[in-house]
Amino acid sequence: MQLEQQEDQAQFKLKNASASIKERRRRGLTWYPVTITQEDIGFGGKVVLELERPAHRQDLHLFQVGAAAALFSGAPGYSGPDRPVVSGVVTRVRRNKLRLSTTKEALPDWVLNGGTLGVDLTFDEVSYREMNQALSAVMAAHGNRLAELRDVLLGAKAARFREPQADDLYYPSALNDSQLAAVRHVVTAQDVAIIHGPPGTGKTTTLVQAILETIRRERRVLVCAPSNTAVDLLTEKLAERGVNVIRLGNPSRVSELLLKHTLDAGVMAHASYAKMHAMRQTAEQHREAASERVRNFGFEERQRRQWLKDEARTLRQAADDLERFMTEDVLESVQVITCTLVGASHRTIRHLDFETVFIDEAAQALEPGCWIPIAKGQRLVLAGDHHQLPPTVKSEKAAREGLRETLFEKCIQRQPGTARMLKVQYRMHAHIMGFSSEKFYGSQLVPHASVRHADLAAYDPRFTPDLPVEFIDTAGCGFQELAIPESRSTANPDEAHLLLARLAQLLAQLSEPGEPTDPGQRPLTIGVIAPYRAQINYLKDAIEDNAVLNDLLLQRRLSVGTVDSFQGQERDIIAITLTRSNPQGEIGFLSDIRRMNVGMTRARRKLLLVGDSSTLCRHPFFGELLAYVKGVGGYRTAHELNVYER
């Protein structure tokens, strides 16, 4: 963990140390200039600012909810590593506006003096601090429940389950047999249960049902995930089922339903909120009055100012105490609290314990992060799929020494009896599912009847019967990869053009590309995936030159990105350019077969793969993939297709 923190910090400093404001802005790390369009008092009396950049500034940026950031001045004399800043956390991002919850109760003079301001992303020390504290606690645990859970999760003690009862499941549901088995497994677990959800098998639906059954027996549960997006989704799904749920932290998605279930909304709806707000307003008025300039500044005026300052301090303290009471009152009545893993250390729930802790996307979570919520529970439920994307680890040494191996993987390997796999998938045509099922899931996946034969022709009869899985082999075509040394990336322009030409050929069968003949049918969606940023950039440029594809891109029905950007999503058509083509047979991180599993299983009706078999098949995974595609009749050579002239 220390190696990872050092590497993360070093990369951050390298990007920022000598970079100018212009360069930081280009990299997406800075908004400059910004103006303060709104100032509020937030939780604990801290200042909350709304910052806006000029509307014409459409630079791409890396600001997101939960990111650490700092307000700075661009005025002369305020540069360098020791420049004054106002630190805080980003709580909302909307096009050219963001909200910054600061750590200050009042803004310093340099902010108020009218100089040009900017906001920088800063290094997030908090997450590492909380993970290190959690690791220390679990290593030191002895003779308590945390020590028992540690020993069970790491295989030193057997996991226990009680005998199932006929009345274990109460809530009616339309779950299939494997989903119901997973819910029963959760209900009967005394230590830990794992819901193993391969792509398209309804993991979130099953997890929500398991939470519903759990809160029937328990007063309150904690539900976590490593990403804000996953926490938001679970919060919305639980709210839709009528659960009294509170979302801690700041949601990344803004929907009316989700905002209604934030802690802020719960506090604002409390009967005492108006009283607290009035206290804060009066305190602010007193503070401003104590700071006013006056012509005659004698003893009485000094006394009056001191009284105003004391009153402001007393009122702020009373408002803070009332806010703490309201927060505890709101949390006392909820059934489910949702938050990120690090959010489980939030000051508002530090004193709370939970009988059951749920962690979704556990196979994408760093182990140290998982121990933060586990330490608050008596029982644990993990959900995820260790055959999909692993957690992001920036230090290769840390990854080699074990940081990339997740608690989910350790538990499923050392305690296989704790896991129940979901076996019916509702996303893909049977041929798209087939290879992943064989390679990763012991051939146990079964396509639901609604998707088994759902190809493009089933979507719209104007499509001629086609191959649900198609591999176009460019071997012998001379489509050589191009290395981009500055970015350590790779592109293959010829392969990119071939893939887009094949896509255009498919869509040409529709008079209005992507528009179904049945008005009740949703529009066709397409995802184009490449393993390298250089290839993605080339694809985006090439799409601009194709009127049909560019139109779909502008309508957001066609998207281009890496595998990571498609995690948890699906498209009717997924087209993957494998990019690598060289005499040495080097395929780089294409050898991470879990990424390929994610990429291929995003497709609902058509999976199109383009690559050089002579390069790829030196890796056994791609040899097996090619053999499978040939077995289902989906193999073609680039020479066979009349779509591209080099």
Secondary structure, 3 states (H helix, E strand, C coil): CHHHHHHHHHHHHHHHCCCCHHHHHHCCCEEEEEEEEEEEECHHHCEEEEEECCCCCCCCCCCCCCCEEEEEECCCCCCCCCCCCEEEEEEEEECCEEEEEECCCCCCHHHHCCCCEEEEECCCHHHHHHHHHHHHHHHHCCCCHHHHHHHHHCCCCCCCECCCCCCCCCCCCCCCHHHHHHHHHHHHECCEEEEECCCCCCHHHHHHHHHHHHHCCCCCEEEEECCHHHHHHHHHHHHHCCCCEEECCCCCCCCHHHHHCEHHHHHHCCCCHHHHHHHHHHHHHHHHHHHCCCCCCCHHHHHHHHHHHHHHHHHHHHHHHHHHHHHHHHHHHCCEEEEECHHHHCHHHCCCCEEEEEECCHHHCCHHHHHHHHCCEEEEEEEECCCCCCCCCCCHHHHHHHHCCCHHHHHHHHCHHHEEECCEECCCCHHHHHHHHHHHCCCCCEECCCCCCCCHHHHCCCCCCCCCEEEEECCCCCCCCEEEHHHCEEECHHHHHHHHHHHHHHHCCCCCCCCCCCCCCCCCCEEEECCCHHHHHHHHHHHHCCHHHHHHHHCCCEEEECHHHHCCCCEEEEEEECCCCCCCCCCHHHHCHHHHHHHHCCEEEEEEEEECHHHHCCCHHHHHHHHHHHHCCCEEEHHHCCCCCC
